[in-house]
């Protein structure tokens, strides 16, 4: 299942479930790592939460677990724990998404795993970091969105608190777990030292939200509230056109001057000439632009704006991504055959000149590789048969 991606030869023992951890290890698998997914007898819950070609192969699971090998182990049993310990010995990465107390109770905390394999990179995927009072709380994407202020920001934008239409906390935390694990692997390559890594969804999303929203609140004393006004302006939304909708950002001074020269709106006077002036009245600017965009068709606006290097795009549906000409031309989708039918996967969004990643296989059925991997462990554990010595001849 390996291929010559940048992580070819890396073995990952994956005890994650749902989306945060599996998304992290899915990217590792796409990049050539051998990801051994450890599942309980009932399987990862994500197998059952969306439509799929057969029971236990829901679409969300099939996407974030592609290219992995599934091994069913009952870690409440001595046999299951013994098999996991054998897998750890030769692994490069151990990653889990259990609570700290749960993984410790099973006997697979960092100290126990490092005793088996001192050079291993051990990644914890948590809801809340272990150092705080909320460390044992159950966390899901919705609750973390709420904790990090995202619905509050949406309320400023739309007038009503709400989640965004994607599981952003799971995915951002999964990518954070990926880069943190890769940094630890890079350190190990330079020094030989393994280490423990912790990635928490709440801390990750707090950092994510505060990239721009920290703003004036960062300073002592504060110079303003924690908010970046442009992105929560109520009129920041796709513009209605004569026949549809369009997204456009007439942002910097060069783009603004080009827009005003081409369209000549009566309201675009000197009081809007600079970015600083527009930033102070950004919601009014969005409202005026919104009125102007109603005067032409979507295609007319796209032609005009793009000819002047002003960012603009039609408002597409998610289904339209599967027929997007640009994505088709760059080979974004990869068709993979599987025992449950062909799957058209959204492929890796990165490109490497020497070690390209790609989807090395479909998501596995529950326990599809248990026998294969356990048998290989048994063969490896057998004492070598005695070879004849020269003196015996």
GUMAR-285231 format. One record per residue (C-alpha): chain; residue number from 1; y, z, x. Coordinates in steps of 0.25 Angstrom, whole numbers, padded with zeros to 4 digits. Layout:
N
+------+-------+-------+-------+-------+
! fido ! filum !     v !     w !     u !
+------+-------+-------+-------+-------+
!    A !   NUM !     Y !     Z !     X !
...
+------+-------+-------+-------+-------+
***
This chain:
393
+------+-------+-------+-------+-------+
! fido ! filum !     v !     w !     u !
+------+-------+-------+-------+-------+
!    A !     1 !  0000 !  0000 !  0000 !
!    A !     2 !  0009 !  0001 !  0012 !
!    A !     3 !  0018 ! -0010 !  0016 !
!    A !     4 !  0028 ! -0012 !  0028 !
!    A !     5 !  0040 ! -0005 !  0022 !
!    A !     6 !  0049 !  0004 !  0029 !
!    A !     7 !  0040 !  0016 !  0025 !
!    A !     8 !  0026 !  0009 !  0028 !
!    A !     9 !  0017 !  0020 !  0034 !
!    A !    10 !  0023 !  0032 !  0027 !
!    A !    11 !  0014 !  0040 !  0018 !
!    A !    12 !  0020 !  0047 !  0007 !
!    A !    13 !  0013 !  0058 ! -0001 !
!    A !    14 !  0021 !  0058 ! -0014 !
!    A !    15 !  0020 !  0070 ! -0024 !
!    A !    16 !  0032 !  0066 ! -0032 !
!    A !    17 !  0032 !  0062 ! -0047 !
!    A !    18 !  0042 !  0056 ! -0058 !
!    A !    19 !  0053 !  0048 ! -0051 !
!    A !    20 !  0061 !  0055 ! -0040 !
!    A !    21 !  0050 !  0056 ! -0030 !
!    A !    22 !  0042 !  0044 ! -0034 !
!    A !    23 !  0054 !  0035 ! -0033 !
!    A !    24 !  0056 !  0040 ! -0019 !
!    A !    25 !  0042 !  0037 ! -0015 !
!    A !    26 !  0042 !  0024 ! -0022 !
!    A !    27 !  0052 !  0019 ! -0013 !
!    A !    28 !  0044 !  0024 ! -0001 !
!    A !    29 !  0032 !  0016 ! -0006 !
!    A !    30 !  0041 !  0004 ! -0008 !
!    A !    31 !  0045 !  0006 !  0007 !
!    A !    32 !  0030 !  0006 !  0012 !
!    A !    33 !  0026 !  0021 !  0011 !
!    A !    34 !  0012 !  0025 !  0006 !
!    A !    35 !  0016 !  0034 ! -0005 !
!    A !    36 !  0004 !  0042 ! -0010 !
!    A !    37 !  0008 !  0048 ! -0024 !
!    A !    38 !  0001 !  0061 ! -0027 !
!    A !    39 !  0000 !  0062 ! -0043 !
!    A !    40 ! -0006 !  0073 ! -0051 !
!    A !    41 ! -0018 !  0070 ! -0060 !
!    A !    42 ! -0009 !  0067 ! -0072 !
!    A !    43 !  0000 !  0058 ! -0063 !
!    A !    44 !  0015 !  0057 ! -0061 !
!    A !    45 !  0022 !  0059 ! -0074 !
!    A !    46 !  0030 !  0046 ! -0072 !
!    A !    47 !  0018 !  0038 ! -0074 !
!    A !    48 !  0019 !  0041 ! -0089 !
!    A !    49 !  0034 !  0041 ! -0092 !
!    A !    50 !  0037 !  0026 ! -0094 !
!    A !    51 !  0030 !  0013 ! -0099 !
!    A !    52 !  0020 !  0007 ! -0090 !
!    A !    53 !  0008 ! -0003 ! -0090 !
!    A !    54 ! -0002 !  0008 ! -0091 !
!    A !    55 ! -0003 !  0023 ! -0093 !
!    A !    56 !  0002 !  0031 ! -0081 !
!    A !    57 !  0010 !  0019 ! -0075 !
!    A !    58 !  0024 !  0021 ! -0082 !
!    A !    59 !  0035 !  0012 ! -0076 !
!    A !    60 !  0043 !  0023 ! -0069 !
!    A !    61 !  0030 !  0027 ! -0062 !
!    A !    62 !  0026 !  0013 ! -0058 !
!    A !    63 !  0039 !  0011 ! -0052 !
!    A !    64 !  0042 !  0023 ! -0044 !
!    A !    65 !  0027 !  0025 ! -0039 !
!    A !    66 !  0025 !  0010 ! -0035 !
!    A !    67 !  0017 !  0008 ! -0022 !
!    A !    68 !  0012 !  0022 ! -0021 !
!    A !    69 ! -0002 !  0028 ! -0021 !
!    A !    70 ! -0006 !  0038 ! -0032 !
!    A !    71 ! -0015 !  0049 ! -0029 !
!    A !    72 ! -0019 !  0060 ! -0039 !
!    A !    73 ! -0020 !  0074 ! -0034 !
!    A !    74 ! -0021 !  0087 ! -0041 !
!    A !    75 ! -0013 !  0096 ! -0032 !
!    A !    76 ! -0017 !  0108 ! -0040 !
!    A !    77 ! -0031 !  0106 ! -0034 !
!    A !    78 ! -0036 !  0109 ! -0020 !
!    A !    79 ! -0041 !  0095 ! -0018 !
!    A !    80 ! -0028 !  0088 ! -0023 !
!    A !    81 ! -0020 !  0097 ! -0013 !
!    A !    82 ! -0030 !  0094 ! -0002 !
!    A !    83 ! -0028 !  0079 ! -0004 !
!    A !    84 ! -0013 !  0080 ! -0004 !
!    A !    85 ! -0014 !  0088 !  0009 !
!    A !    86 ! -0022 !  0077 !  0016 !
!    A !    87 ! -0012 !  0066 !  0011 !
!    A !    88 !  0000 !  0074 !  0017 !
!    A !    89 ! -0006 !  0075 !  0031 !
!    A !    90 ! -0003 !  0060 !  0033 !
!    A !    91 !  0009 !  0058 !  0025 !
!    A !    92 !  0023 !  0056 !  0029 !
!    A !    93 !  0030 !  0060 !  0016 !
!    A !    94 !  0027 !  0071 !  0006 !
!    A !    95 !  0035 !  0070 ! -0006 !
!    A !    96 !  0035 !  0078 ! -0019 !
!    A !    97 !  0043 !  0081 ! -0032 !
!    A !    98 !  0037 !  0094 ! -0036 !
!    A !    99 !  0045 !  0107 ! -0037 !
!    A !   100 !  0045 !  0115 ! -0024 !
!    A !   101 !  0036 !  0126 ! -0030 !
!    A !   102 !  0026 !  0116 ! -0035 !
!    A !   103 !  0024 !  0109 ! -0022 !
!    A !   104 !  0023 !  0122 ! -0015 !
!    A !   105 !  0013 !  0128 ! -0025 !
!    A !   106 !  0004 !  0116 ! -0022 !
!    A !   107 !  0004 !  0118 ! -0007 !
!    A !   108 !  0013 !  0106 ! -0003 !
!    A !   109 !  0026 !  0112 !  0001 !
!    A !   110 !  0033 !  0107 !  0013 !
!    A !   111 !  0027 !  0117 !  0023 !
!    A !   112 !  0012 !  0114 !  0018 !
!    A !   113 !  0014 !  0099 !  0019 !
!    A !   114 !  0021 !  0100 !  0032 !
!    A !   115 !  0009 !  0108 !  0037 !
!    A !   116 !  0000 !  0096 !  0034 !
!    A !   117 !  0010 !  0086 !  0039 !
!    A !   118 !  0022 !  0091 !  0048 !
!    A !   119 !  0028 !  0078 !  0049 !
!    A !   120 !  0029 !  0075 !  0034 !
!    A !   121 !  0041 !  0072 !  0026 !
!    A !   122 !  0041 !  0081 !  0014 !
!    A !   123 !  0050 !  0078 !  0002 !
!    A !   124 !  0053 !  0087 ! -0010 !
!    A !   125 !  0058 !  0080 ! -0022 !
!    A !   126 !  0065 !  0091 ! -0031 !
!    A !   127 !  0074 !  0092 ! -0043 !
!    A !   128 !  0082 !  0103 ! -0036 !
!    A !   129 !  0082 !  0107 ! -0022 !
!    A !   130 !  0074 !  0119 ! -0018 !
!    A !   131 !  0086 !  0127 ! -0013 !
!    A !   132 !  0093 !  0129 ! -0027 !
!    A !   133 !  0090 !  0137 ! -0039 !
!    A !   134 !  0086 !  0125 ! -0047 !
!    A !   135 !  0075 !  0121 ! -0038 !
!    A !   136 !  0064 !  0123 ! -0048 !
!    A !   137 !  0070 !  0116 ! -0060 !
!    A !   138 !  0063 !  0104 ! -0065 !
!    A !   139 !  0072 !  0092 ! -0063 !
!    A !   140 !  0072 !  0078 ! -0069 !
!    A !   141 !  0082 !  0066 ! -0068 !
!    A !   142 !  0089 !  0070 ! -0081 !
!    A !   143 !  0091 !  0084 ! -0077 !
!    A !   144 !  0096 !  0081 ! -0063 !
!    A !   145 !  0105 !  0071 ! -0068 !
!    A !   146 !  0111 !  0082 ! -0076 !
!    A !   147 !  0112 !  0092 ! -0064 !
!    A !   148 !  0119 !  0082 ! -0055 !
!    A !   149 !  0130 !  0079 ! -0065 !
!    A !   150 !  0126 !  0064 ! -0069 !
!    A !   151 !  0127 !  0066 ! -0084 !
!    A !   152 !  0140 !  0073 ! -0082 !
!    A !   153 !  0145 !  0061 ! -0075 !
!    A !   154 !  0139 !  0052 ! -0085 !
!    A !   155 !  0147 !  0060 ! -0096 !
!    A !   156 !  0160 !  0057 ! -0089 !
!    A !   157 !  0156 !  0042 ! -0089 !
!    A !   158 !  0151 !  0040 ! -0103 !
!    A !   159 !  0156 !  0053 ! -0111 !
!    A !   160 !  0142 !  0059 ! -0112 !
!    A !   161 !  0133 !  0065 ! -0102 !
!    A !   162 !  0121 !  0057 ! -0099 !
!    A !   163 !  0110 !  0053 ! -0089 !
!    A !   164 !  0111 !  0040 ! -0082 !
!    A !   165 !  0100 !  0030 ! -0086 !
!    A !   166 !  0091 !  0031 ! -0074 !
!    A !   167 !  0084 !  0043 ! -0067 !
!    A !   168 !  0094 !  0043 ! -0056 !
!    A !   169 !  0091 !  0057 ! -0051 !
!    A !   170 !  0076 !  0054 ! -0049 !
!    A !   171 !  0079 !  0041 ! -0042 !
!    A !   172 !  0091 !  0046 ! -0033 !
!    A !   173 !  0083 !  0058 ! -0029 !
!    A !   174 !  0071 !  0049 ! -0026 !
!    A !   175 !  0079 !  0041 ! -0017 !
!    A !   176 !  0085 !  0053 ! -0010 !
!    A !   177 !  0071 !  0058 ! -0008 !
!    A !   178 !  0067 !  0045 ! -0002 !
!    A !   179 !  0079 !  0045 !  0008 !
!    A !   180 !  0077 !  0060 !  0011 !
!    A !   181 !  0062 !  0057 !  0014 !
!    A !   182 !  0065 !  0045 !  0023 !
!    A !   183 !  0075 !  0053 !  0031 !
!    A !   184 !  0065 !  0063 !  0034 !
!    A !   185 !  0055 !  0053 !  0038 !
!    A !   186 !  0065 !  0047 !  0047 !
!    A !   187 !  0067 !  0060 !  0053 !
!    A !   188 !  0052 !  0062 !  0055 !
!    A !   189 !  0051 !  0048 !  0062 !
!    A !   190 !  0061 !  0053 !  0072 !
!    A !   191 !  0056 !  0067 !  0074 !
!    A !   192 !  0042 !  0068 !  0068 !
!    A !   193 !  0047 !  0079 !  0059 !
!    A !   194 !  0043 !  0080 !  0045 !
!    A !   195 !  0052 !  0088 !  0035 !
!    A !   196 !  0054 !  0092 !  0021 !
!    A !   197 !  0064 !  0085 !  0012 !
!    A !   198 !  0070 !  0089 ! -0002 !
!    A !   199 !  0076 !  0080 ! -0012 !
!    A !   200 !  0081 !  0086 ! -0025 !
!    A !   201 !  0086 !  0078 ! -0037 !
!    A !   202 !  0097 !  0087 ! -0040 !
!    A !   203 !  0103 !  0088 ! -0026 !
!    A !   204 !  0101 !  0073 ! -0025 !
!    A !   205 !  0108 !  0069 ! -0038 !
!    A !   206 !  0119 !  0079 ! -0035 !
!    A !   207 !  0122 !  0072 ! -0022 !
!    A !   208 !  0121 !  0059 ! -0029 !
!    A !   209 !  0131 !  0062 ! -0040 !
!    A !   210 !  0141 !  0068 ! -0030 !
!    A !   211 !  0141 !  0056 ! -0021 !
!    A !   212 !  0154 !  0051 ! -0029 !
!    A !   213 !  0156 !  0063 ! -0039 !
!    A !   214 !  0158 !  0074 ! -0029 !
!    A !   215 !  0172 !  0068 ! -0026 !
!    A !   216 !  0183 !  0078 ! -0027 !
!    A !   217 !  0173 !  0090 ! -0029 !
!    A !   218 !  0168 !  0088 ! -0015 !
!    A !   219 !  0181 !  0094 ! -0009 !
!    A !   220 !  0186 !  0108 ! -0007 !
!    A !   221 !  0193 !  0111 ! -0016 !
!    A !   222 !  0188 !  0100 ! -0026 !
!    A !   223 !  0198 !  0088 ! -0027 !
!    A !   224 !  0192 !  0085 ! -0041 !
!    A !   225 !  0179 !  0085 ! -0049 !
!    A !   226 !  0166 !  0080 ! -0045 !
!    A !   227 !  0167 !  0066 ! -0051 !
!    A !   228 !  0170 !  0052 ! -0046 !
!    A !   229 !  0178 !  0047 ! -0058 !
!    A !   230 !  0175 !  0032 ! -0057 !
!    A !   231 !  0160 !  0033 ! -0061 !
!    A !   232 !  0162 !  0042 ! -0073 !
!    A !   233 !  0174 !  0035 ! -0079 !
!    A !   234 !  0170 !  0033 ! -0094 !
!    A !   235 !  0174 !  0018 ! -0093 !
!    A !   236 !  0165 !  0015 ! -0081 !
!    A !   237 !  0154 !  0007 ! -0088 !
!    A !   238 !  0150 ! -0007 ! -0089 !
!    A !   239 !  0161 ! -0016 ! -0095 !
!    A !   240 !  0159 ! -0023 ! -0108 !
!    A !   241 !  0162 ! -0038 ! -0106 !
!    A !   242 !  0163 ! -0049 ! -0117 !
!    A !   243 !  0148 ! -0050 ! -0118 !
!    A !   244 !  0142 ! -0039 ! -0111 !
!    A !   245 !  0144 ! -0029 ! -0100 !
!    A !   246 !  0147 ! -0029 ! -0085 !
!    A !   247 !  0148 ! -0019 ! -0074 !
!    A !   248 !  0160 ! -0021 ! -0064 !
!    A !   249 !  0167 ! -0013 ! -0054 !
!    A !   250 !  0181 ! -0017 ! -0051 !
!    A !   251 !  0183 ! -0007 ! -0041 !
!    A !   252 !  0190 ! -0008 ! -0027 !
!    A !   253 !  0204 ! -0014 ! -0025 !
!    A !   254 !  0198 ! -0028 ! -0021 !
!    A !   255 !  0189 ! -0029 ! -0033 !
!    A !   256 !  0201 ! -0024 ! -0042 !
!    A !   257 !  0211 ! -0034 ! -0037 !
!    A !   258 !  0200 ! -0046 ! -0039 !
!    A !   259 !  0198 ! -0041 ! -0053 !
!    A !   260 !  0212 ! -0040 ! -0057 !
!    A !   261 !  0215 ! -0054 ! -0050 !
!    A !   262 !  0204 ! -0060 ! -0058 !
!    A !   263 !  0205 ! -0053 ! -0072 !
!    A !   264 !  0220 ! -0049 ! -0072 !
!    A !   265 !  0219 ! -0038 ! -0082 !
!    A !   266 !  0232 ! -0034 ! -0087 !
!    A !   267 !  0229 ! -0019 ! -0085 !
!    A !   268 !  0226 ! -0020 ! -0070 !
!    A !   269 !  0240 ! -0016 ! -0064 !
!    A !   270 !  0244 ! -0010 ! -0051 !
!    A !   271 !  0240 !  0004 ! -0056 !
!    A !   272 !  0225 ! -0001 ! -0054 !
!    A !   273 !  0227 ! -0008 ! -0041 !
!    A !   274 !  0220 !  0001 ! -0032 !
!    A !   275 !  0206 !  0008 ! -0032 !
!    A !   276 !  0213 !  0022 ! -0031 !
!    A !   277 !  0222 !  0019 ! -0044 !
!    A !   278 !  0210 !  0013 ! -0052 !
!    A !   279 !  0201 !  0025 ! -0048 !
!    A !   280 !  0211 !  0035 ! -0054 !
!    A !   281 !  0211 !  0027 ! -0067 !
!    A !   282 !  0196 !  0022 ! -0066 !
!    A !   283 !  0192 !  0024 ! -0081 !
!    A !   284 !  0205 !  0017 ! -0085 !
!    A !   285 !  0201 !  0005 ! -0076 !
!    A !   286 !  0187 !  0005 ! -0081 !
!    A !   287 !  0192 !  0004 ! -0096 !
!    A !   288 !  0202 ! -0007 ! -0093 !
!    A !   289 !  0191 ! -0015 ! -0085 !
!    A !   290 !  0182 ! -0013 ! -0097 !
!    A !   291 !  0192 ! -0019 ! -0106 !
!    A !   292 !  0194 ! -0031 ! -0097 !
!    A !   293 !  0179 ! -0034 ! -0095 !
!    A !   294 !  0178 ! -0036 ! -0110 !
!    A !   295 !  0186 ! -0049 ! -0109 !
!    A !   296 !  0175 ! -0057 ! -0102 !
!    A !   297 !  0160 ! -0059 ! -0102 !
!    A !   298 !  0151 ! -0052 ! -0092 !
!    A !   299 !  0148 ! -0065 ! -0085 !
!    A !   300 !  0162 ! -0069 ! -0084 !
!    A !   301 !  0165 ! -0055 ! -0078 !
!    A !   302 !  0153 ! -0056 ! -0068 !
!    A !   303 !  0158 ! -0069 ! -0063 !
!    A !   304 !  0172 ! -0065 ! -0061 !
!    A !   305 !  0170 ! -0051 ! -0055 !
!    A !   306 !  0159 ! -0056 ! -0045 !
!    A !   307 !  0167 ! -0067 ! -0041 !
!    A !   308 !  0177 ! -0057 ! -0036 !
!    A !   309 !  0167 ! -0048 ! -0030 !
!    A !   310 !  0169 ! -0037 ! -0041 !
!    A !   311 !  0156 ! -0029 ! -0044 !
!    A !   312 !  0151 ! -0033 ! -0057 !
!    A !   313 !  0137 ! -0034 ! -0064 !
!    A !   314 !  0131 ! -0036 ! -0078 !
!    A !   315 !  0126 ! -0024 ! -0085 !
!    A !   316 !  0111 ! -0026 ! -0085 !
!    A !   317 !  0099 ! -0020 ! -0091 !
!    A !   318 !  0088 ! -0013 ! -0083 !
!    A !   319 !  0078 ! -0024 ! -0088 !
!    A !   320 !  0087 ! -0035 ! -0082 !
!    A !   321 !  0085 ! -0029 ! -0068 !
!    A !   322 !  0071 ! -0036 ! -0069 !
!    A !   323 !  0077 ! -0049 ! -0070 !
!    A !   324 !  0089 ! -0048 ! -0061 !
!    A !   325 !  0091 ! -0060 ! -0053 !
!    A !   326 !  0096 ! -0052 ! -0041 !
!    A !   327 !  0084 ! -0043 ! -0041 !
!    A !   328 !  0075 ! -0055 ! -0043 !
!    A !   329 !  0081 ! -0062 ! -0031 !
!    A !   330 !  0080 ! -0050 ! -0021 !
!    A !   331 !  0065 ! -0048 ! -0025 !
!    A !   332 !  0068 ! -0034 ! -0031 !
!    A !   333 !  0056 ! -0033 ! -0040 !
!    A !   334 !  0042 ! -0033 ! -0035 !
!    A !   335 !  0030 ! -0037 ! -0043 !
!    A !   336 !  0018 ! -0028 ! -0040 !
!    A !   337 !  0004 ! -0029 ! -0046 !
!    A !   338 ! -0003 ! -0017 ! -0051 !
!    A !   339 ! -0015 ! -0012 ! -0058 !
!    A !   340 ! -0007 ! -0010 ! -0071 !
!    A !   341 !  0000 ! -0024 ! -0070 !
!    A !   342 !  0012 ! -0030 ! -0062 !
!    A !   343 !  0024 ! -0022 ! -0060 !
!    A !   344 !  0038 ! -0027 ! -0056 !
!    A !   345 !  0044 ! -0017 ! -0048 !
!    A !   346 !  0059 ! -0015 ! -0043 !
!    A !   347 !  0057 ! -0016 ! -0028 !
!    A !   348 !  0063 ! -0008 ! -0017 !
!    A !   349 !  0078 ! -0011 ! -0017 !
!    A !   350 !  0079 ! -0010 ! -0002 !
!    A !   351 !  0076 ! -0021 !  0009 !
!    A !   352 !  0071 ! -0020 !  0023 !
!    A !   353 !  0070 ! -0031 !  0033 !
!    A !   354 !  0058 ! -0026 !  0040 !
!    A !   355 !  0051 ! -0016 !  0031 !
!    A !   356 !  0053 ! -0020 !  0017 !
!    A !   357 !  0048 ! -0012 !  0006 !
!    A !   358 !  0041 ! -0017 ! -0007 !
!    A !   359 !  0033 ! -0011 ! -0018 !
!    A !   360 !  0019 ! -0009 ! -0012 !
!    A !   361 !  0011 ! -0007 ! -0025 !
!    A !   362 !  0012 ! -0003 ! -0039 !
!    A !   363 !  0012 !  0012 ! -0044 !
!    A !   364 ! -0002 !  0018 ! -0043 !
!    A !   365 ! -0010 !  0022 ! -0055 !
!    A !   366 ! -0012 !  0037 ! -0055 !
!    A !   367 ! -0021 !  0041 ! -0044 !
!    A !   368 ! -0024 !  0026 ! -0040 !
!    A !   369 ! -0025 !  0030 ! -0025 !
!    A !   370 ! -0031 !  0044 ! -0026 !
!    A !   371 ! -0045 !  0039 ! -0021 !
!    A !   372 ! -0040 !  0030 ! -0011 !
!    A !   373 ! -0031 !  0040 ! -0004 !
!    A !   374 ! -0041 !  0052 ! -0005 !
!    A !   375 ! -0052 !  0044 !  0000 !
!    A !   376 ! -0043 !  0040 !  0012 !
!    A !   377 ! -0040 !  0055 !  0015 !
!    A !   378 ! -0055 !  0058 !  0015 !
!    A !   379 ! -0058 !  0047 !  0024 !
!    A !   380 ! -0047 !  0051 !  0034 !
!    A !   381 ! -0052 !  0065 !  0033 !
!    A !   382 ! -0067 !  0061 !  0037 !
!    A !   383 ! -0070 !  0065 !  0052 !
!    A !   384 ! -0071 !  0052 !  0060 !
!    A !   385 ! -0086 !  0048 !  0062 !
!    A !   386 ! -0091 !  0051 !  0076 !
!    A !   387 ! -0089 !  0039 !  0085 !
!    A !   388 ! -0100 !  0037 !  0096 !
!    A !   389 ! -0095 !  0041 !  0110 !
!    A !   390 ! -0097 !  0032 !  0122 !
!    A !   391 ! -0106 !  0042 !  0128 !
!    A !   392 ! -0115 !  0041 !  0116 !
!    A !   393 ! -0119 !  0027 !  0119 !
+------+-------+-------+-------+-------+
***
